[in-house]
Amino acid sequence: MEDNRQDVVLEVRDVTMKFNKYETGVNSLKELVVRAFKKNLKKRKFECLKGVSFDVHRGEAVALIGRNGAGKSTLLKIVSGILKPTSGYAKRYGRITPLLRLGAGFDGNATGLENIYLNAAILGYTKKEIDAKIPEIVEFSELGDFIYSPIKTYSSGMLARLGFSIAVSMDSEILLIDEILAVGDIAFNKKCHAKLAELQQKGLTFLIVSHGEAVKRYCKRAIWIDGGLVREDGDITTVFKHYTEAMTKKTAAPATAPAAPAAQPQAKPAAPAAADANKK
Amino acid sequence: MSKKTARLSQRMYLLRLLVKRNIKNQYYRSFIGVLWTVLNPLLNMIVMAFVFSALFGRHTDGLDYPIYILSGNIIFGIMRSSTSSSLGCLVGQSDMLQKTKVPIEIFPTANVFSALVTFGFSFIALLLVAGFRALPIFGGPYFYFSWKIVLIIIILPAVTVFSLGISYFLSALYVFFRDIKHIYGVILTLWTYLTPLFYSVEALKSELVSKAMVFNPMYHYVEGFRELLRGDIPQIMLSFSTTQPSILAMYGFAAVSLVLGWLFLKAMKNKIAANL
């Protein structure tokens, strides 16, 4: 994998992430005080990622798999540069656009058009860049005149269309997708997949977090994160096979409910976008 | 270098969009829209003036009581609305902030600037009231315009920076402790009463209050603004013997607030990213 270095768009090297975690999530001052008095405020060093390294090349589509709590989300945050790893580094050569889950980051009172500007500006685009992309976004979303109505009047399908259209229309080098798409009706879904295929042709890099086999459609490579380590990195069919085997075999796995394997087999495109959060 | 300026102008653009959104949301779909920003303080003032004028009305050191109330409230309002809206601003954007690298301080900053815009509208309300009270009707004039009112541009940066610091601090803290929303609500109420908004320090006739008042940052902003309305200029130096607003105190508190808030936000940045 050390060939053609200038093709690398994402370089992750020895990324280690340690958290100082309270044993139970303390997220209120009251809880902190009460626990401090009861003296059961145990802090635990929690190593979420332990020396993760990989490269992603231009035009590659990589699936990131692993069971809930394996460190995928943390890894994604580090990859996008939001989180600084305890040691190691993640370098990006190009812009990352995340495909957010349904309606995330939208302001309900603002119109679709205003939301495009706001959303793209938060993603780091200038007014000029957004202006240039507006026709494309509006056209792709097929929202028509609804683009001038407040977002809160939109159906969830329309919201998803808008979000998707923004993400795929902005010129970025890396597209970050959390769980494979379930956008709009069948017709629009088809269009999305066609667009993604087109973007892939153009050399856009995908990083897809998924539990389902549907990612095989785009990805030839999968990285399996387990216990904060790269357990396997390679051809998607092989990795998925081993992953599925491990998940079904290991019933008494730590930190996993016995019924966990049921979570992954047939998560077709119809699966909810926020599948990462579901704890079956 | 040009890359840096490009990024800066992009941030300014984002900031402008966020402020616009905030202002729009504030009075979204209300019948008369943004006019509320002018009407709101006016109506508030009328109620307060009606309720308190008998109690405190005669001790405002030469300032007409309705103007006394209005001026205090709109200056205090900059701090109040910016800090309370900043509390949840990072958590509210968590979907976006989990996935996008964006300078998080831009969100509390936008809230402070929105509050400043609201202040601008309220200031119009104040001018209207002042104009009305300056007319020789109902036994008036009760108010005399002075050119020194334009010197408010000395006070505004200080109170803005002061609010920025608190906003940074609170937005970061709220990520970890969600219950500070309730605590801060109480603190804000207490702060409102500890600041001479509808009463005057002299009217209380308490040595202790007069001595302690100089430690209340909001006192300096509020009372400094009133000095200008009276046609005086607040003194530069801080004096502990007399209860007087001071420009040095205004900027001193502002600097301390900004530095502490900024450092806290910076120090917590990674933890915020992990916790959002």
Interface residues (C-beta under 8 A of the other chain):
Chain A: F19 N27 S28 L29 K30 L32 S73 T74 L76 K77 S80 G81 I82 L83 K84 I96 P98 L100 R101 A104 G105 D107 N109 A110 E114 Y117 L118 N119 A121 I122 L123 G124 Y125 T126 K127 L176 D178
Chain B: A6 S9 Q10 Y13 L14 L17 L18 R21 K24 N25 Y28 R29 Q93 D95 M96 L97 Q98 K99 T100 K101 V102 F176 F177 R178 D179 I180 I183 N270 A273 A274 N275
